[in-house]
Amino acid sequence: MEPSAAKVGACADVAIVILNWNGAGFLRRFLPGVLAHADGARVIVADNASTDDSVELMARDFPLVELLLLDRNLGFCEGYNQALAQVDSDFFVLLNSDVEVTLGWLRPLRGLLEASPRIAAVQPKILAHADPSYFEYAGAGGGYLDRLAYPFCRGRLFDTLEKDQGQYNDPRPVAWASGACLLVRRSAWQALGGLEPAFFAHMEEIDLCWRFWNAGHEVWYHGGSAVNHVGGGTLPKSSPRKTYLNFRNGLALLYKNAAPSELFSTMLQRLLLDGVAGLKFLVAGQFRNFQAVIRAHFNFYGKLSYWRKQRQAARPHLRLGERPGVYNGSVVWAYFAKGKRRFSELGMK
């Protein structure tokens, strides 16, 4: 499917857009590599009203990088929505500031989108910056969902990370691609209105990719490209704020995008499992995380009319078996009850 590198040429029709908030340290560390390996693409930093010295750093050390200034911290979703509305390139890369790109990373992704106009988004292989022989939590070898919309990846089930031994080097369609490094076709992005602003952050790329599939587009992973991700640059995994966003956005994700015939049963099961997770936090003495789960549910119920409108706008809704990258089972049960720790043990192709 992928054309030759000679046919692809330089990536002058691509804009690499880094949304920055108080990430001067990451910009200083990783932006030189982005510039060195941009392959002709524009490099843009959109600053989400940072209070550190990010803007001064850009003016002093990176005068050739385009700088977009947002008037306040809009979060990941609306920050990117407003930034990309000002960029007229045919393709965007949403790139986290804590990602180290590698030589030749962009052309395989760009080539895949050139080869198939139906593909709206693609991610590379995402490896851990601390040890690039292992996959990284946020994206790994491509994003998958189970039947209750719990996300997982090839190369990462919950906190178990696989070693990269070339087992996921193939290009293939996936349920979702990681927002840590995501090449998106501008026309498809605009047609769907970009990221869901009410998510603020977390799971926003899963929602976007699900909407891409519902709208007749495709989402892919390409293991012929690799980047290294630090991860946890904004919120650590143990943060109650992150717990709140993940549980609230997880409910909204499922409610917005599930097929009508599957919505009631999946939502009911998801609510029950969320309750179990909340009790587990309580028993473990993680009271703030327990409170975060409760607050997440109350927020979702309180904004149900909004989510209903978003659901109506996202139609049509594909059924479970009509979407690639979906595990027709419970990854929670497979991992915690059956002890399955690797993607290959789930029986998926």
Rosetta blueprint (number, residue, H / E / L):
1 M L
2 E L
3 P L
4 S L
5 A H
6 A H
7 K H
8 V H
9 G L
10 A L
11 C L
12 A L
13 D L
14 V E
15 A E
16 I E
17 V E
18 I E
19 L E
20 N E
21 W L
22 N L
23 G L
24 A H
25 G H
26 F H
27 L H
28 R H
29 R H
30 F H
31 L H
32 P H
33 G H
34 V H
35 L H
36 A H
37 H L
38 A L
39 D L
40 G L
41 A L
42 R E
43 V E
44 I E
45 V E
46 A E
47 D E
48 N L
49 A L
50 S L
51 T L
52 D L
53 D L
54 S H
55 V H
56 E H
57 L H
58 M H
59 A H
60 R H
61 D H
62 F L
63 P L
64 L L
65 V L
66 E E
67 L E
68 L E
69 L E
70 L L
71 D L
72 R L
73 N L
74 L L
75 G H
76 F H
77 C H
78 E H
79 G H
80 Y H
81 N H
82 Q H
83 A H
84 L H
85 A L
86 Q L
87 V L
88 D L
89 S L
90 D L
91 F E
92 F E
93 V E
94 L E
95 L E
96 N L
97 S L
98 D L
99 V E
100 E E
101 V E
102 T L
103 L L
104 G L
105 W L
106 L H
107 R H
108 P H
109 L H
110 R H
111 G H
112 L H
113 L H
114 E H
115 A H
116 S L
117 P L
118 R L
119 I E
120 A E
121 A E
122 V E
123 Q E
124 P E
125 K E
126 I E
127 L E
128 A E
129 H L
130 A L
131 D L
132 P L
133 S L
134 Y E
135 F E
136 E L
137 Y L
138 A L
139 G L
140 A L
141 G L
142 G L
143 G E
144 Y E
145 L E
146 D E
147 R L
148 L L
149 A L
150 Y L
151 P E
152 F E
153 C E
154 R L
155 G L
156 R E
157 L E
158 F L
159 D L
160 T E
161 L E
162 E L
163 K E
164 D L
165 Q L
166 G L
167 Q L
168 Y L
169 N L
170 D L
171 P E
172 R E
173 P E
174 V L
175 A L
176 W E
177 A L
178 S L
179 G L
180 A L
181 C E
182 L E
183 L E
184 V E
185 R E
186 R H
187 S H
188 A H
189 W H
190 Q H
191 A H
192 L H
193 G L
194 G L
195 L L
196 E L
197 P H
198 A H
199 F H
200 F L
201 A L
202 H L
203 M L
204 E H
205 E H
206 I H
207 D H
208 L H
209 C H
210 W H
211 R H
212 F H
213 W H
214 N H
215 A L
216 G L
217 H L
218 E E
219 V E
220 W E
221 Y E
222 H E
223 G E
224 G E
225 S E
226 A E
227 V E
228 N E
229 H E
230 V L
231 G L
232 G L
233 G L
234 T L
235 L L
236 P L
237 K L
238 S L
239 S L
240 P H
241 R H
242 K H
243 T H
244 Y H
245 L H
246 N H
247 F H
248 R H
249 N H
250 G H
251 L H
252 A H
253 L H
254 L H
255 Y H
256 K H
257 N H
258 A L
259 A L
260 P H
261 S H
262 E H
263 L H
264 F H
265 S H
266 T H
267 M H
268 L H
269 Q H
270 R H
271 L H
272 L H
273 L H
274 D H
275 G H
276 V H
277 A H
278 G H
279 L H
280 K H
281 F H
282 L H
283 V H
284 A L
285 G L
286 Q L
287 F H
288 R H
289 N H
290 F H
291 Q H
292 A H
293 V H
294 I H
295 R H
296 A H
297 H H
298 F H
299 N H
300 F H
301 Y H
302 G H
303 K L
304 L H
305 S H
306 Y H
307 W H
308 R H
309 K H
310 Q H
311 R H
312 Q H
313 A H
314 A L
315 R L
316 P L
317 H L
318 L L
319 R L
320 L H
321 G H
322 E H
323 R L
324 P L
325 G L
326 V E
327 Y E
328 N L
329 G L
330 S L
331 V H
332 V H
333 W H
334 A H
335 Y H
336 F H
337 A L
338 K L
339 G L
340 K L
341 R L
342 R L
343 F H
344 S H
345 E H
346 L H
347 G L
348 M L
349 K L
